[in-house]
Amino acid sequence: MPSNKAAVFTGSKDLGKLAKVVEIEYPTVKDDQLIIKAVAFAANPTDWKHAVFQWNEPGAFFGTDVSGIVDQVGKNVTGFKVGDYVSTFMRGGTERGAFAEYVKADPHLTIKFDKESFDLTPLPVGSSPSSSVKNFEGAASTALGLGTVGVSFAHTLAISENKEENSQRYILIWGGATATGIYAIQIAKLVYGLKVITTASSKNHEFLKSLGADAVFDYKQPSVIDDIVKFANGKIAYALDTVASKETYQQTYDSTKGSDKVAFDNLLAIKSEDLKLNSERKSDTFGATLVYFAIGTTQSVGNTKVEPNQKLISDYKHFWYDLLPPYVQKIKTPSLRILASGLESSNEAFDLLRESKVSGEKVVFRV
Ligand SMILES: NC(=O)c1ccc[n+]([C@@H]2O[C@H](COP(=O)([O-])OP(=O)(O)OC[C@H]3O[C@@H](n4cnc5c(N)ncnc54)[C@H](OP(=O)(O)O)[C@@H]3O)[C@@H](O)[C@H]2O)c1
């Protein structure tokens, strides 16, 4: 068996001290799983948040996003073979984490890429511009973001797949320059044919337009809500808040003034009870997406155990298997901020996210 190393929680919640690298066992493949030999990792806010807000004991496994090469295929798995180039997501925790040299992966959370399109030369440390996926660094940045958008669009917002009707409708994506927003803009356009309104700092406007956003508004301008209301002219059908504070969810809601029957979603479990609502609008729907529900096992949310929701899982799988594949090689990643190779870069990656030092980019490092 090859040796295996992983980034695990130290027990310290201090900046720069969440993770340490330890030796762990090479994973045993189950019949319905893959083993992936990791090549690159991408950091997500959920990584440091789990350590700081949820984990109490040291030893939990870090990491949600990893790309690499399929090393073993469980006997019930179809559609993958040893040697495939893939990326996958998972929930870091006591059972597994993505930041390891060899990881267990679930096929329905895994994306297969075209090997021919890959350049295997490692990207240098520093900034690398947004592009379609053509290396393991780009691949690492995709799975959690696309999975989140899949649960949101196919289940929580239940977006119609009628592209002709959608061509007259807007989706408002609050926070278009978040890693999630960058994928949401593209999926809204490519897969669903919606028109996209989004918000970001002005320096990211041209980039988001190049991804397909029809209009981008600066969320730092006091007139942002009025400007969106005027532009949308009552045609917003869907609204996703990727930043998901009470303030941004209220801004998202207020920006849909004049629209009717809007489906709302946010990524941090904010409820409609937390909003000031217009009591005359009775046909809106409100949901909250948690991508981990796509895994299909019981998930802890705070102190609550949430059992699998079969409708959510089948909506998500429809997105993952039927809607997403034709676009996998076309979708552009965020810009990549490449750190030094080695699992030891985990702490630097977590700190960059924890201190809000990323903008329109994903923090990535090689194994
Ligand atoms: N529920 C789930 O399943 C799920 C899944 C993924 C992520 N999340 C959560 O979703 C949030 C976003 O995660 P992420 O990785 O996509 O984000 P990220 O890439 O870390 O977000 C950084 C971006 O946030 C934007 N931003 C900050 N404040 C904003 C505001 N008031 N209005 C609009 N944009 C603002 C900034 O845009 P500018 O640079 O343009 O200023 C910045 O580029 C995190 O809280 C994360 O934990 C939840």
The ligand as a Tripos MOL2 file, in Angstrom:
@<TRIPOS>MOLECULE
LIG
   48    52     1     0     0
SMALL
NO_CHARGES

@<TRIPOS>ATOM
      1 N1        -24.4800   26.2510    1.5250 N.am      1 LIG1
      2 C1        -23.5520   25.7260    0.7480 C.2       1 LIG1
      3 O1        -23.6940   24.5980    0.2890 O.2       1 LIG1
      4 C2        -22.3310   26.5360    0.4050 C.ar      1 LIG1
      5 C3        -21.4880   26.1180   -0.6250 C.ar      1 LIG1
      6 C4        -20.4010   26.9400   -0.9720 C.ar      1 LIG1
      7 C5        -20.1700   28.1050   -0.2350 C.ar      1 LIG1
      8 N2        -21.0020   28.4190    0.7920 N.ar      1 LIG1
      9 C6        -20.8230   29.6730    1.5530 C.3       1 LIG1
     10 O2        -21.0910   30.7130    0.6210 O.3       1 LIG1
     11 C7        -20.2660   31.8410    0.8810 C.3       1 LIG1
     12 C8        -19.4950   32.1560   -0.3900 C.3       1 LIG1
     13 O3        -18.5070   31.1470   -0.6090 O.3       1 LIG1
     14 P1        -17.5610   31.2320   -1.8810 P.3       1 LIG1
     15 O4        -16.4510   30.2650   -1.7150 O.co2     1 LIG1
     16 O5        -18.3920   31.1710   -3.0910 O.co2     1 LIG1
     17 O6        -17.0760   32.7270   -1.7150 O.3       1 LIG1
     18 P2        -15.6700   33.4660   -1.8620 P.3       1 LIG1
     19 O7        -15.1280   33.1590   -3.2030 O.co2     1 LIG1
     20 O8        -14.8330   33.2440   -0.6680 O.co2     1 LIG1
     21 O9        -16.2480   34.9900   -1.8240 O.3       1 LIG1
     22 C9        -15.4040   36.0850   -1.9650 C.3       1 LIG1
     23 C10       -16.1690   37.1550   -2.7540 C.3       1 LIG1
     24 O10       -17.2790   37.6290   -1.9870 O.3       1 LIG1
     25 C11       -17.7030   38.8300   -2.6110 C.3       1 LIG1
     26 N3        -18.4770   39.6350   -1.6610 N.ar      1 LIG1
     27 C12       -18.1600   39.8980   -0.3830 C.ar      1 LIG1
     28 N4        -19.1160   40.6890    0.1850 N.ar      1 LIG1
     29 C13       -20.0460   40.9280   -0.7820 C.ar      1 LIG1
     30 C14       -21.2730   41.6660   -0.8190 C.ar      1 LIG1
     31 N5        -21.7110   42.3360    0.2570 N.pl3     1 LIG1
     32 N6        -21.9880   41.6630   -1.9640 N.ar      1 LIG1
     33 C15       -21.5430   40.9920   -3.0570 C.ar      1 LIG1
     34 N7        -20.3780   40.2750   -3.0820 N.ar      1 LIG1
     35 C16       -19.6410   40.2530   -1.9600 C.ar      1 LIG1
     36 C17       -16.4170   39.5140   -2.9920 C.3       1 LIG1
     37 O11       -16.6690   40.1190   -4.2620 O.3       1 LIG1
     38 P3        -15.7980   41.3670   -4.8080 P.3       1 LIG1
     39 O12       -14.3860   40.8690   -4.8480 O.co2     1 LIG1
     40 O13       -16.3660   41.6390   -6.1520 O.co2     1 LIG1
     41 O14       -15.9880   42.4780   -3.8190 O.co2     1 LIG1
     42 C18       -15.3730   38.3690   -3.0760 C.3       1 LIG1
     43 O15       -14.8260   38.2120   -4.3560 O.3       1 LIG1
     44 C19       -19.3770   31.4460    2.0780 C.3       1 LIG1
     45 O16       -19.9950   31.9240    3.2450 O.3       1 LIG1
     46 C20       -19.4110   29.9220    2.0580 C.3       1 LIG1
     47 O17       -19.1830   29.3550    3.3340 O.3       1 LIG1
     48 C21       -22.0660   27.6630    1.1310 C.ar      1 LIG1
@<TRIPOS>BOND
     1     1     2 1
     2     2     3 2
     3     2     4 1
     4     4     5 ar
     5     4    48 ar
     6     5     6 ar
     7     6     7 ar
     8     7     8 ar
     9     8     9 1
    10     8    48 ar
    11     9    10 1
    12     9    46 1
    13    10    11 1
    14    11    12 1
    15    11    44 1
    16    12    13 1
    17    13    14 1
    18    14    15 2
    19    14    16 1
    20    14    17 1
    21    17    18 1
    22    18    19 2
    23    18    20 1
    24    18    21 1
    25    21    22 1
    26    22    23 1
    27    23    24 1
    28    23    42 1
    29    24    25 1
    30    25    26 1
    31    25    36 1
    32    26    27 ar
    33    26    35 ar
    34    27    28 ar
    35    28    29 ar
    36    29    30 ar
    37    29    35 ar
    38    30    31 1
    39    30    32 ar
    40    32    33 ar
    41    33    34 ar
    42    34    35 ar
    43    36    37 1
    44    36    42 1
    45    37    38 1
    46    38    39 2
    47    38    40 1
    48    38    41 1
    49    42    43 1
    50    44    45 1
    51    44    46 1
    52    46    47 1
@<TRIPOS>SUBSTRUCTURE
     1 LIG1         1 GROUP 0 **** ****
